[in-house]
C-alpha cells in the first residue's frame, strides 16, 4: 500500500529527524489524501507563497494586464498606476504603456496616491535592500524598479537605465576585493570600489522609489515631460490593457521573481477599489476564494520574503488543487511552472531530463527549503504534494537531496 511504503521511507530517513518536516500527498484523480506527516502544522513557506499569489491572479486579473488607468481632459492625459510590473520589465519587455504614453499628443500628468503602503512588505529583512530579489513596491513600477550594472571589456561598466549614471560614486579608499556596487540605504547614491569590473560582471540593484524617480524615468524613457498632479482617480477612469496575464504569471513562477509577485497583489487590488493594498487583496482572497482551507493561513505578502507567512502542507494541497481546476489546462499549467531537471528553479534540483515528472514551486530562506506542486509517476498517476522543511542548520543541499530522493521514490514506485 502506497501510504505504508511512503511512511516507511519517512520513518527510515535519518536526515529529516534533524529538523521540522511537513508533508502531504494527494491523489488528484482519486481526489483523496494518500499520506501526510505533520501536514496540519504551519510552516514558513518562503516562495511557496507565490502559489497563493498565482491563484489570486487567476481569479482577479483578466486575460490582459491592466497597465494604466487614465482620463483625457482637454489637452491633458492624466494617468494612474495599477501596480502592473510588466512596464519594460527585463523579461517581459512590455511596451503597451510606453507606446500609449509616447504616442499621445496631449500633456502627460501622473497622479500618484493609489498605493500608500510601505516600500517593503511586513517582515522583510531591511539589510537585503541592495539585493536583486528585494525591489521596492510601488503603484507604477518601471524597469523592474532596478538598476543593472554590467562589466565591459576595458574594466569599465555600463549602467541601465542611463539616467542613474550621475548617481554612481567611486570610493577611492576601497582598492581591494572584487568590484561591487552598494546603494546607500535611503537614497539613490550607488558607491563602488576602485577596482576593475570583470567583463562578465552583472549586478541588479533595486533603486529607491519615489514620485521624483518615477517622473525622471518616465521623462527619460518617453523623451517627454511628465508632470505630477494631485487628483483622485474617478470611477469612470478608462483602463489600458497590456501584457498577457499568463505570460506575467510564468515570468513570476519560473525564476521565482519577487518583484512581479508583490506587484501582482496590487494589480489584483485594482479590481477592488481606487486604492491598491496588499493587505486588502489578501483579506479579500482569503474570504472569497480560500475560506475553506483546512488551516487558516497567515498570509502577509506576495513573494514569501516575509517570515511572518505561515501555511500548512494541507493548505498548499488545497491551493494547488484549486489552481489545477481554475486553469483547467494541464499542459498549460505545467508549462508555466518550474519543471524538475528542465527549467526554472527546479532545473538543477532533479537530474537533467526532457521528460520531467515534478512541476511546482520551490521556497527557500535561511533554514527553510520547500517544494509544492504536481508529481507524475511512472505509472502515469498524478499527485499533488507539499514538502516543507523548516528550522534546519544542515546545508540546504543536504535537505534538498533528501527531499528529491523521497519524491523520486514515489515517482519510481507508484
C-alpha angles and dihedrals in degrees: 000000000000096000093053093047094049090046089054092051091053093045093052095048110107092187099062093049087074098067144012116296130180121185137175130178120193128187105229097196095040092043094221139112111253103185139353138181117190086333093151093055119096123244137184101264101195107186093355079086087077089073088066090048089048091054093045090053092049090054100040111028120073123232090276124044118251097239100180142355115220150164129202117219120179105300095350136090111200118190140184131202123248097194090255107163096198100082099124089328111176097249103027095039089192113183100182095110091036093054092044094052097038093050095050117105091202130095109269123230126179114207111201128190106083090107116049099162128111123286088238128048121248112281096015119146106255093204092062090069092112095052122100094236095061106063115163124260122242142147099253107034117187130193094352088303084271145114120224123213117192129181121241133207096262096053090263123114140221126232125212124223089036092210088078093060093098089054093065117098126186116225101215092188092066108074101147134079130026124320111273137164124215125183119218111253103251105018140051097256113127118199122198132182123251098255132103119272114234116241093246094048113132125172130169114201125184113236125220108263121223138142089258092054091047093052092046093051093046092050092046093047099041095036087227137106113258118191132200122244131184103224133136114233110256120229091244095054110139123239126231110206122211139159122026109266095226092053089055091048091051090049088055098045105043099055093021093243110199094191093057092043094054094045092049091065088056090050088052088053090055086076093055106052147328089281127072116223131167091201095049092048092051093049091048093051093046092050099041105031109016105036092119099057112136093239124025104246127217101232115181112158143011101246107040095244089126118086087204090079114102124183132163124227088243090056090050090052091053094048092048089050091051091049090051091052095042096054091037089192115099096187093050093047094050090048091056094052130072109267122215112254092000117064149338123025091331095055095099098030094076131034114283111270144155090217107055121188100194123067117175152086130297123209124199137175128143104300092006129095123158142166125197125171147080127327123198114197130212088256090057098253120141122219133180113222139181119193115181126184119187139172099018127150093191118108109278089237091062091051092046093048092053091048091049091048093055095043090049090050090057090048094050099045106036 
